[in-house]
Amino acid sequence: MGRRSLLAMAMDGADDTATRIICSTVAKLHAPREQPKPELIPLTRWFRDLAPAASVHGGILVQCNAIAETLLADQDDPVVLHGDIHHSNILDFEEHGWLAIDPKGLIGERGFDYANIFANEDLPTINAPGRLQRQLGIVATEARLQPKRLLQWIVAYSGLSAAWFLGDGSTVQAESPLAVARIALAELQRT
């Protein structure tokens, strides 16, 4: 492996460059393949923890769940998804380029795979003012996604991430994805 790190790049002022690399890597993962698809987990099953968490905890999780249900009921062009795209799951393999590790084997709308770029709790700047809006423009352009739909996936994914933390009893860790969900919801209201 090479010495470059997307997380280090993002934390050292090259967040936009890291995001473009992530988008390029994800696009390669989503490219059509000749071989038949393996057994994959549908996003509807992947999101199964969000509705119960919304019922128990209420608040913003109710909005996250409502958006997730709408997205999951009408997914555009399902593809094989990685399921856990973030700065630390794409590594520099030098002459082989940037490659994703630790796939979850999902199938669903490709916009889902881009949502975690915005909610990666390992990146301390995810809640920085203006970051989501700036990265939204980059990801929407690079991935050819509608910004509004991408914002909806960010809200849904952030709610799911928070639900997982809450399910593990980690209320403090749930606050980071919930903060991202709040920012994305506010931005959605502006569109």
Rosetta blueprint (number, residue, H / E / L):
1 M L
2 G L
3 R L
4 R L
5 S E
6 L H
7 L H
8 A H
9 M H
10 A H
11 M H
12 D L
13 G L
14 A L
15 D H
16 D H
17 T H
18 A H
19 T H
20 R H
21 I H
22 I H
23 C H
24 S H
25 T H
26 V H
27 A H
28 K H
29 L H
30 H H
31 A L
32 P L
33 R L
34 E L
35 Q L
36 P L
37 K L
38 P L
39 E L
40 L L
41 I E
42 P E
43 L H
44 T H
45 R H
46 W H
47 F L
48 R L
49 D L
50 L H
51 A H
52 P H
53 A H
54 A H
55 S H
56 V H
57 H H
58 G L
59 G L
60 I H
61 L H
62 V H
63 Q H
64 C H
65 N H
66 A H
67 I H
68 A H
69 E H
70 T H
71 L H
72 L H
73 A H
74 D L
75 Q L
76 D L
77 D L
78 P L
79 V E
80 V E
81 L E
82 H L
83 G L
84 D L
85 I L
86 H L
87 H L
88 S L
89 N L
90 I E
91 L E
92 D E
93 F L
94 E H
95 E H
96 H H
97 G L
98 W E
99 L E
100 A E
101 I L
102 D L
103 P L
104 K L
105 G L
106 L E
107 I E
108 G E
109 E L
110 R L
111 G L
112 F H
113 D H
114 Y H
115 A H
116 N H
117 I H
118 F H
119 A H
120 N L
121 E L
122 D L
123 L L
124 P L
125 T L
126 I L
127 N L
128 A L
129 P L
130 G L
131 R H
132 L H
133 Q H
134 R H
135 Q H
136 L H
137 G H
138 I H
139 V H
140 A H
141 T H
142 E H
143 A H
144 R L
145 L L
146 Q L
147 P H
148 K H
149 R H
150 L H
151 L H
152 Q H
153 W H
154 I H
155 V H
156 A H
157 Y H
158 S H
159 G H
160 L H
161 S H
162 A H
163 A H
164 W H
165 F H
166 L H
167 G H
168 D L
169 G L
170 S L
171 T H
172 V H
173 Q H
174 A H
175 E H
176 S H
177 P H
178 L H
179 A H
180 V H
181 A H
182 R H
183 I H
184 A H
185 L H
186 A H
187 E H
188 L H
189 Q H
190 R H
191 T L
